[in-house]
Amino acid sequence: MSFLESGGGYISTLLAECGRIHHLFGTAGHEPSSTWLELKQVHSARVLDAEEWRPGIECDGLATGREGLHVVVKTADCVPLLLADTRGRAVAAVHAGWRGVAQGIGPAAVRLLAKRYSVRPAELVAAMGPAIGGCCYEVGPEVAVQFRNMFPERKDLERRTRIDLREALRRQLLAAGVEPGRMDVTEECTCCGGNRFHSYRRDGARAGRMYSEIWLEAGS
């Protein structure tokens, strides 16, 4: 399991092995390579199918089984999560901030793919791209305590501490049935990783956004 630099971003070697699936975790300066559906991301746990999309819709994840349609999320510290069915039936892109993770947006995407496309969790590959790491993501107790179920071993969640959002999301996906050998998680931190990444924590309101995209090959 690893990530390779490609086309202004990163690709997951696990996702790249999924035949007709194409994807990219974008870095600073990258924009989606094709037509895509704009989401109004609101830090929710709402994931929709592309057939439900309409302009201005509020959600933080989108799934599709339509060939050639790029599903895209924007991040600047939050976790970009890309999901793909190994049999090539459907894909999903998820914007997972702390609120979304605390509310279970990862498992929500897994459930949607199961319901809409009959994809079993064990048939999914999940990859998480550059995001703020546990090295930099310091939060107050009002946020930390919302991760008790994900980190039952921790005794420091009642005070200011650091949270690893990708690890929390990884544990949720495991509990939802995604196999550990089918998860790819980069360790790149957007906050301390330099200007190749946008970071809201580091740069505030002037931070840009990075685009992560996934799609099914057309005409396959």
C-alpha positions in Angstrom: 0.0 0.0 0.0 1.5 3.3 -1.1 0.9 6.6 -2.9 2.7 7.8 -6.0 3.1 11.3 -7.3 1.2 11.8 -10.6 -0.4 14.6 -12.6 -0.2 17.3 -10.0 -1.2 15.1 -7.2 -1.1 11.6 -5.7 -2.6 8.2 -6.7 -3.2 5.3 -4.4 -1.6 2.1 -5.7 -4.5 0.1 -4.3 -7.1 2.2 -6.2 -4.9 2.1 -9.3 -5.2 -1.7 -9.2 -9.0 -1.5 -9.6 -9.0 -1.8 -13.4 -11.5 0.7 -14.8 -11.3 3.1 -11.8 -9.4 6.4 -12.2 -8.6 8.9 -9.5 -6.3 11.6 -8.2 -5.7 13.3 -4.9 -4.9 16.9 -6.0 -2.4 19.2 -4.4 -2.2 23.0 -4.5 -2.8 24.3 -8.1 -4.6 21.2 -9.4 -8.1 21.4 -10.7 -10.4 18.5 -11.8 -9.6 17.2 -15.3 -13.1 17.0 -16.6 -16.7 18.1 -15.9 -17.8 17.4 -12.4 -20.7 18.1 -10.0 -20.2 21.0 -7.5 -21.2 20.3 -3.9 -22.0 22.8 -1.2 -19.9 21.1 1.5 -21.2 21.8 5.0 -19.2 19.5 7.2 -22.1 17.0 7.5 -22.4 13.2 7.3 -24.7 13.4 4.3 -23.7 11.3 1.2 -25.9 11.3 -1.9 -26.0 9.5 -5.2 -25.2 11.6 -8.2 -28.7 11.0 -9.6 -30.0 13.1 -6.6 -27.6 16.0 -7.4 -28.9 19.5 -8.1 -27.2 22.9 -8.1 -26.4 24.2 -4.6 -27.2 20.8 -2.9 -25.7 20.5 0.6 -23.8 17.3 1.2 -20.2 16.1 1.8 -20.1 13.0 -0.3 -21.2 11.8 -3.7 -21.4 8.4 -5.2 -22.0 7.3 -8.8 -22.2 4.3 -11.1 -22.3 6.5 -14.2 -19.3 6.0 -16.5 -17.2 9.1 -17.1 -18.7 11.2 -14.4 -16.1 12.7 -12.0 -17.1 12.9 -8.4 -15.0 15.5 -6.6 -14.5 16.9 -3.1 -12.5 20.0 -2.0 -10.3 20.0 1.1 -7.8 22.1 2.9 -7.0 20.0 6.0 -10.1 17.7 6.0 -9.7 14.2 4.8 -10.4 13.4 1.2 -11.8 9.8 1.1 -12.2 8.0 -2.2 -14.0 4.7 -2.4 -14.2 2.2 -5.3 -15.9 -1.1 -5.9 -13.3 -3.6 -7.0 -15.8 -4.9 -9.6 -16.1 -1.5 -11.2 -19.8 -0.8 -10.4 -19.5 2.4 -8.4 -17.2 5.0 -6.8 -17.6 7.7 -4.2 -15.8 10.8 -3.0 -16.1 12.1 0.5 -15.1 15.3 2.3 -14.5 14.2 6.0 -13.8 17.0 8.5 -14.0 16.4 12.2 -17.7 17.0 12.3 -18.3 14.5 9.4 -16.0 11.9 11.0 -17.7 12.3 14.4 -21.1 11.8 12.7 -20.0 8.8 10.7 -19.7 10.0 7.2 -17.3 7.2 6.1 -19.7 4.4 7.2 -22.6 6.4 5.6 -20.8 6.3 2.2 -20.3 2.5 2.6 -24.0 2.0 3.4 -25.1 4.1 0.4 -22.9 2.1 -2.0 -24.3 -1.1 -0.5 -27.9 0.1 -0.8 -27.7 1.8 -4.2 -25.2 -0.5 -6.0 -25.3 -3.7 -4.0 -21.6 -3.4 -3.2 -20.6 -5.3 -0.1 -18.1 -3.5 2.2 -15.6 -6.2 1.7 -15.6 -5.4 -2.1 -14.5 -1.8 -1.5 -11.1 -0.2 -1.7 -10.8 3.0 0.5 -8.0 5.5 0.1 -7.4 8.7 2.2 -5.3 11.4 0.8 -3.3 14.4 2.2 -5.0 15.9 5.3 -4.0 17.5 8.6 -2.2 14.9 10.7 -2.2 14.0 14.3 1.1 15.9 14.5 -0.7 19.2 13.9 -4.4 18.8 14.6 -4.8 20.1 18.1 -8.4 20.5 19.3 -10.2 21.5 22.5 -12.1 19.1 24.8 -15.4 20.0 23.2 -14.2 18.4 20.0 -12.0 15.7 21.4 -14.7 14.1 23.5 -16.7 13.4 20.4 -14.1 10.8 19.4 -14.5 8.6 22.5 -16.1 5.8 20.6 -13.2 5.8 18.0 -10.4 6.0 20.6 -11.7 4.1 23.7 -8.1 3.6 24.9 -7.4 7.3 25.2 -7.6 9.0 28.6 -6.8 12.6 27.4 -10.0 13.5 25.5 -11.3 15.6 28.3 -8.6 18.2 27.7 -6.9 20.0 24.8 -5.2 17.3 22.8 -4.4 16.1 19.2 -6.7 14.0 17.0 -5.7 11.9 14.0 -8.7 12.2 11.8 -7.5 9.6 9.3 -7.0 7.0 12.0 -10.5 7.7 13.4 -11.9 7.3 9.9 -9.9 4.1 9.3 -11.3 2.6 12.5 -14.9 3.5 11.4 -14.4 1.9 8.0 -13.0 -1.3 9.5 -16.1 -1.5 11.8 -18.3 -0.9 8.7 -16.8 -4.0 7.0 -14.0 -2.6 4.8 -11.1 -5.0 4.9 -7.8 -3.7 6.4 -5.8 -4.9 3.4 -8.1 -2.7 1.1 -7.4 0.6 2.8 -4.7 3.0 1.7 -3.8 5.9 4.0 -1.2 8.6 3.1 0.8 10.1 6.0 1.2 13.5 4.3 0.2 16.3 6.5 -1.3 19.4 4.8 -0.4 21.7 7.7 3.3 21.0 8.1 3.9 19.5 4.6 4.8 22.8 2.9 3.2 24.9 0.2 2.4 22.0 -2.1 -0.7 21.6 0.1 -3.4 24.1 1.1 -4.1 24.2 4.8 -6.8 26.2 6.6 -5.2 25.6 10.0 -1.9 27.1 8.7 -3.1 29.8 6.4 -6.6 30.7 7.6 -9.2 32.3 5.3 -6.6 32.8 2.5 -6.1 29.1 2.1 -7.0 27.6 -1.2 -8.7 24.2 -1.7 -7.4 20.9 -3.2 -9.5 18.8 -5.4 -9.7 15.0 -5.2 -11.6 13.1 -7.8 -12.6 9.6 -8.8 -14.5 8.2 -11.8 -15.4 5.1 -13.8 -13.7 4.8 -17.2 -16.2 5.6 -20.0 -16.9 3.0 -22.7 -15.6 0.1 -20.7 
